[in-house]
Amino acid sequence: MELTLLAHALAWTVLGLIVLTTVVPVGTKYPFMAMASIDSVIPFGLLGFLFVMAYPEDRRVIALVCIAVAAASESLALILPKKCLRIERAILKVLATVSGLILGAVFMELMQQVVS
């Protein structure tokens, strides 16, 4: 139960940070945030992992929401000034999210087997 509550808090915090870093102008981000591996893979993989842990009974809905967030974060570049849409970054974000979702599902299954 405590793990689920912690996962809820962390999942929503990561989602908030992703939204915040998406709408922040490019020049105000830290230099390390410009690297694709850190800016795209880690937060979106963590997002998928934490949301599967927070809502283990709703995996399909969570998967759709997380993938939509990943696609929308790059699609916002069409609306926001001084941002450019890069399809390879959108694909990278979606793949990282799916990887996090899969890892989260495997982790939850292993946790259920250990408890049982």
Biotite code that builds the C-alpha atoms (Angstrom):
import biotite.structure as struc

atoms = struc.array([
    struc.Atom([0.000, 0.000, 0.000], chain_id="A", res_id=1, res_name="MET", atom_name="CA", element="C"),
    struc.Atom([2.790, 2.447, 0.889], chain_id="A", res_id=2, res_name="GLU", atom_name="CA", element="C"),
    struc.Atom([4.565, 1.668, -2.374], chain_id="A", res_id=3, res_name="LEU", atom_name="CA", element="C"),
    struc.Atom([1.437, 2.587, -4.329], chain_id="A", res_id=4, res_name="THR", atom_name="CA", element="C"),
    struc.Atom([1.058, 5.905, -2.499], chain_id="A", res_id=5, res_name="LEU", atom_name="CA", element="C"),
    struc.Atom([4.698, 6.758, -3.132], chain_id="A", res_id=6, res_name="LEU", atom_name="CA", element="C"),
    struc.Atom([4.292, 5.781, -6.792], chain_id="A", res_id=7, res_name="ALA", atom_name="CA", element="C"),
    struc.Atom([1.215, 8.057, -7.063], chain_id="A", res_id=8, res_name="HIS", atom_name="CA", element="C"),
    struc.Atom([3.142, 11.038, -5.730], chain_id="A", res_id=9, res_name="ALA", atom_name="CA", element="C"),
    struc.Atom([6.223, 10.399, -7.824], chain_id="A", res_id=10, res_name="LEU", atom_name="CA", element="C"),
    struc.Atom([4.260, 9.669, -11.011], chain_id="A", res_id=11, res_name="ALA", atom_name="CA", element="C"),
    struc.Atom([2.309, 12.915, -10.844], chain_id="A", res_id=12, res_name="TRP", atom_name="CA", element="C"),
    struc.Atom([5.475, 14.844, -9.927], chain_id="A", res_id=13, res_name="THR", atom_name="CA", element="C"),
    struc.Atom([7.322, 13.437, -12.950], chain_id="A", res_id=14, res_name="VAL", atom_name="CA", element="C"),
    struc.Atom([4.350, 14.289, -15.179], chain_id="A", res_id=15, res_name="LEU", atom_name="CA", element="C"),
    struc.Atom([4.359, 17.850, -13.839], chain_id="A", res_id=16, res_name="GLY", atom_name="CA", element="C"),
    struc.Atom([8.084, 18.184, -14.449], chain_id="A", res_id=17, res_name="LEU", atom_name="CA", element="C"),
    struc.Atom([7.682, 16.881, -18.001], chain_id="A", res_id=18, res_name="ILE", atom_name="CA", element="C"),
    struc.Atom([4.955, 19.440, -18.692], chain_id="A", res_id=19, res_name="VAL", atom_name="CA", element="C"),
    struc.Atom([7.067, 22.176, -17.127], chain_id="A", res_id=20, res_name="LEU", atom_name="CA", element="C"),
    struc.Atom([10.163, 21.353, -19.156], chain_id="A", res_id=21, res_name="THR", atom_name="CA", element="C"),
    struc.Atom([8.057, 21.103, -22.309], chain_id="A", res_id=22, res_name="THR", atom_name="CA", element="C"),
    struc.Atom([6.672, 24.622, -22.079], chain_id="A", res_id=23, res_name="VAL", atom_name="CA", element="C"),
    struc.Atom([9.840, 26.307, -20.764], chain_id="A", res_id=24, res_name="VAL", atom_name="CA", element="C"),
    struc.Atom([11.707, 28.187, -23.502], chain_id="A", res_id=25, res_name="PRO", atom_name="CA", element="C"),
    struc.Atom([14.716, 26.360, -24.898], chain_id="A", res_id=26, res_name="VAL", atom_name="CA", element="C"),
    struc.Atom([17.257, 28.954, -23.756], chain_id="A", res_id=27, res_name="GLY", atom_name="CA", element="C"),
    struc.Atom([16.321, 28.668, -20.079], chain_id="A", res_id=28, res_name="THR", atom_name="CA", element="C"),
    struc.Atom([16.883, 24.927, -19.775], chain_id="A", res_id=29, res_name="LYS", atom_name="CA", element="C"),
    struc.Atom([20.078, 23.637, -18.276], chain_id="A", res_id=30, res_name="TYR", atom_name="CA", element="C"),
    struc.Atom([22.682, 22.535, -20.842], chain_id="A", res_id=31, res_name="PRO", atom_name="CA", element="C"),
    struc.Atom([22.353, 18.841, -19.925], chain_id="A", res_id=32, res_name="PHE", atom_name="CA", element="C"),
    struc.Atom([18.615, 18.955, -20.644], chain_id="A", res_id=33, res_name="MET", atom_name="CA", element="C"),
    struc.Atom([19.377, 19.462, -24.336], chain_id="A", res_id=34, res_name="ALA", atom_name="CA", element="C"),
    struc.Atom([20.776, 15.952, -24.711], chain_id="A", res_id=35, res_name="MET", atom_name="CA", element="C"),
    struc.Atom([18.202, 13.600, -26.200], chain_id="A", res_id=36, res_name="ALA", atom_name="CA", element="C"),
    struc.Atom([19.116, 10.697, -23.933], chain_id="A", res_id=37, res_name="SER", atom_name="CA", element="C"),
    struc.Atom([18.384, 12.614, -20.733], chain_id="A", res_id=38, res_name="ILE", atom_name="CA", element="C"),
    struc.Atom([15.614, 14.906, -21.928], chain_id="A", res_id=39, res_name="ASP", atom_name="CA", element="C"),
    struc.Atom([13.612, 12.186, -23.645], chain_id="A", res_id=40, res_name="SER", atom_name="CA", element="C"),
    struc.Atom([14.442, 8.723, -22.445], chain_id="A", res_id=41, res_name="VAL", atom_name="CA", element="C"),
    struc.Atom([14.784, 8.972, -18.678], chain_id="A", res_id=42, res_name="ILE", atom_name="CA", element="C"),
    struc.Atom([11.746, 11.112, -17.759], chain_id="A", res_id=43, res_name="PRO", atom_name="CA", element="C"),
    struc.Atom([9.373, 9.336, -20.121], chain_id="A", res_id=44, res_name="PHE", atom_name="CA", element="C"),
    struc.Atom([10.595, 5.879, -19.161], chain_id="A", res_id=45, res_name="GLY", atom_name="CA", element="C"),
    struc.Atom([10.210, 6.855, -15.520], chain_id="A", res_id=46, res_name="LEU", atom_name="CA", element="C"),
    struc.Atom([6.738, 8.225, -16.249], chain_id="A", res_id=47, res_name="LEU", atom_name="CA", element="C"),
    struc.Atom([5.559, 4.922, -17.696], chain_id="A", res_id=48, res_name="GLY", atom_name="CA", element="C"),
    struc.Atom([7.174, 2.891, -14.928], chain_id="A", res_id=49, res_name="PHE", atom_name="CA", element="C"),
    struc.Atom([5.710, 4.978, -12.102], chain_id="A", res_id=50, res_name="LEU", atom_name="CA", element="C"),
    struc.Atom([2.204, 5.180, -13.542], chain_id="A", res_id=51, res_name="PHE", atom_name="CA", element="C"),
    struc.Atom([2.062, 1.393, -13.942], chain_id="A", res_id=52, res_name="VAL", atom_name="CA", element="C"),
    struc.Atom([3.139, 1.056, -10.315], chain_id="A", res_id=53, res_name="MET", atom_name="CA", element="C"),
    struc.Atom([0.623, 3.669, -9.160], chain_id="A", res_id=54, res_name="ALA", atom_name="CA", element="C"),
    struc.Atom([-2.336, 2.245, -11.078], chain_id="A", res_id=55, res_name="TYR", atom_name="CA", element="C"),
    struc.Atom([-1.639, -1.490, -11.572], chain_id="A", res_id=56, res_name="PRO", atom_name="CA", element="C"),
    struc.Atom([-5.272, -2.397, -12.231], chain_id="A", res_id=57, res_name="GLU", atom_name="CA", element="C"),
    struc.Atom([-5.682, 0.125, -15.092], chain_id="A", res_id=58, res_name="ASP", atom_name="CA", element="C"),
    struc.Atom([-2.676, -0.722, -17.266], chain_id="A", res_id=59, res_name="ARG", atom_name="CA", element="C"),
    struc.Atom([-4.384, -0.242, -20.633], chain_id="A", res_id=60, res_name="ARG", atom_name="CA", element="C"),
    struc.Atom([-5.744, 3.191, -19.775], chain_id="A", res_id=61, res_name="VAL", atom_name="CA", element="C"),
    struc.Atom([-2.437, 4.226, -18.211], chain_id="A", res_id=62, res_name="ILE", atom_name="CA", element="C"),
    struc.Atom([-0.562, 3.053, -21.306], chain_id="A", res_id=63, res_name="ALA", atom_name="CA", element="C"),
    struc.Atom([-2.783, 5.137, -23.584], chain_id="A", res_id=64, res_name="LEU", atom_name="CA", element="C"),
    struc.Atom([-2.483, 8.215, -21.373], chain_id="A", res_id=65, res_name="VAL", atom_name="CA", element="C"),
    struc.Atom([1.303, 7.945, -21.024], chain_id="A", res_id=66, res_name="CYS", atom_name="CA", element="C"),
    struc.Atom([1.816, 7.416, -24.769], chain_id="A", res_id=67, res_name="ILE", atom_name="CA", element="C"),
    struc.Atom([-0.486, 10.371, -25.497], chain_id="A", res_id=68, res_name="ALA", atom_name="CA", element="C"),
    struc.Atom([1.523, 12.545, -23.098], chain_id="A", res_id=69, res_name="VAL", atom_name="CA", element="C"),
    struc.Atom([4.759, 11.507, -24.803], chain_id="A", res_id=70, res_name="ALA", atom_name="CA", element="C"),
    struc.Atom([3.383, 12.317, -28.255], chain_id="A", res_id=71, res_name="ALA", atom_name="CA", element="C"),
    struc.Atom([1.790, 15.568, -27.102], chain_id="A", res_id=72, res_name="ALA", atom_name="CA", element="C"),
    struc.Atom([4.977, 16.793, -25.438], chain_id="A", res_id=73, res_name="SER", atom_name="CA", element="C"),
    struc.Atom([6.762, 16.866, -28.767], chain_id="A", res_id=74, res_name="GLU", atom_name="CA", element="C"),
    struc.Atom([3.670, 17.992, -30.687], chain_id="A", res_id=75, res_name="SER", atom_name="CA", element="C"),
    struc.Atom([3.493, 21.132, -28.557], chain_id="A", res_id=76, res_name="LEU", atom_name="CA", element="C"),
    struc.Atom([6.492, 22.340, -30.553], chain_id="A", res_id=77, res_name="ALA", atom_name="CA", element="C"),
    struc.Atom([4.028, 23.222, -33.309], chain_id="A", res_id=78, res_name="LEU", atom_name="CA", element="C"),
    struc.Atom([2.297, 25.724, -31.021], chain_id="A", res_id=79, res_name="ILE", atom_name="CA", element="C"),
    struc.Atom([5.071, 27.028, -28.782], chain_id="A", res_id=80, res_name="LEU", atom_name="CA", element="C"),
    struc.Atom([7.436, 29.699, -30.160], chain_id="A", res_id=81, res_name="PRO", atom_name="CA", element="C"),
    struc.Atom([11.102, 28.913, -30.790], chain_id="A", res_id=82, res_name="LYS", atom_name="CA", element="C"),
    struc.Atom([10.579, 25.165, -30.697], chain_id="A", res_id=83, res_name="LYS", atom_name="CA", element="C"),
    struc.Atom([10.891, 22.809, -33.626], chain_id="A", res_id=84, res_name="CYS", atom_name="CA", element="C"),
    struc.Atom([9.071, 19.535, -34.071], chain_id="A", res_id=85, res_name="LEU", atom_name="CA", element="C"),
    struc.Atom([11.418, 16.606, -34.561], chain_id="A", res_id=86, res_name="ARG", atom_name="CA", element="C"),
    struc.Atom([9.772, 13.318, -35.399], chain_id="A", res_id=87, res_name="ILE", atom_name="CA", element="C"),
    struc.Atom([12.763, 11.288, -34.196], chain_id="A", res_id=88, res_name="GLU", atom_name="CA", element="C"),
    struc.Atom([12.457, 12.860, -30.739], chain_id="A", res_id=89, res_name="ARG", atom_name="CA", element="C"),
    struc.Atom([8.730, 12.074, -30.684], chain_id="A", res_id=90, res_name="ALA", atom_name="CA", element="C"),
    struc.Atom([9.453, 8.448, -31.572], chain_id="A", res_id=91, res_name="ILE", atom_name="CA", element="C"),
    struc.Atom([12.200, 8.311, -28.946], chain_id="A", res_id=92, res_name="LEU", atom_name="CA", element="C"),
    struc.Atom([9.832, 9.654, -26.281], chain_id="A", res_id=93, res_name="LYS", atom_name="CA", element="C"),
    struc.Atom([7.092, 7.168, -27.171], chain_id="A", res_id=94, res_name="VAL", atom_name="CA", element="C"),
    struc.Atom([9.546, 4.249, -27.194], chain_id="A", res_id=95, res_name="LEU", atom_name="CA", element="C"),
    struc.Atom([10.948, 5.307, -23.814], chain_id="A", res_id=96, res_name="ALA", atom_name="CA", element="C"),
    struc.Atom([7.418, 5.504, -22.418], chain_id="A", res_id=97, res_name="THR", atom_name="CA", element="C"),
    struc.Atom([6.537, 2.050, -23.742], chain_id="A", res_id=98, res_name="VAL", atom_name="CA", element="C"),
    struc.Atom([9.769, 0.668, -22.285], chain_id="A", res_id=99, res_name="SER", atom_name="CA", element="C"),
    struc.Atom([8.906, 2.159, -18.901], chain_id="A", res_id=100, res_name="GLY", atom_name="CA", element="C"),
    struc.Atom([5.406, 0.720, -19.096], chain_id="A", res_id=101, res_name="LEU", atom_name="CA", element="C"),
    struc.Atom([6.748, -2.748, -19.872], chain_id="A", res_id=102, res_name="ILE", atom_name="CA", element="C"),
    struc.Atom([9.384, -2.592, -17.137], chain_id="A", res_id=103, res_name="LEU", atom_name="CA", element="C"),
    struc.Atom([6.759, -1.399, -14.663], chain_id="A", res_id=104, res_name="GLY", atom_name="CA", element="C"),
    struc.Atom([4.415, -4.250, -15.583], chain_id="A", res_id=105, res_name="ALA", atom_name="CA", element="C"),
    struc.Atom([7.202, -6.823, -15.232], chain_id="A", res_id=106, res_name="VAL", atom_name="CA", element="C"),
    struc.Atom([8.232, -5.312, -11.888], chain_id="A", res_id=107, res_name="PHE", atom_name="CA", element="C"),
    struc.Atom([4.663, -5.427, -10.575], chain_id="A", res_id=108, res_name="MET", atom_name="CA", element="C"),
    struc.Atom([4.261, -9.058, -11.669], chain_id="A", res_id=109, res_name="GLU", atom_name="CA", element="C"),
    struc.Atom([7.504, -9.990, -9.904], chain_id="A", res_id=110, res_name="LEU", atom_name="CA", element="C"),
    struc.Atom([6.361, -8.148, -6.776], chain_id="A", res_id=111, res_name="MET", atom_name="CA", element="C"),
    struc.Atom([3.060, -10.067, -6.810], chain_id="A", res_id=112, res_name="GLN", atom_name="CA", element="C"),
    struc.Atom([4.917, -13.378, -7.145], chain_id="A", res_id=113, res_name="GLN", atom_name="CA", element="C"),
    struc.Atom([7.200, -12.503, -4.243], chain_id="A", res_id=114, res_name="VAL", atom_name="CA", element="C"),
    struc.Atom([4.256, -11.540, -2.014], chain_id="A", res_id=115, res_name="VAL", atom_name="CA", element="C"),
    struc.Atom([2.278, -14.673, -2.916], chain_id="A", res_id=116, res_name="SER", atom_name="CA", element="C"),
])
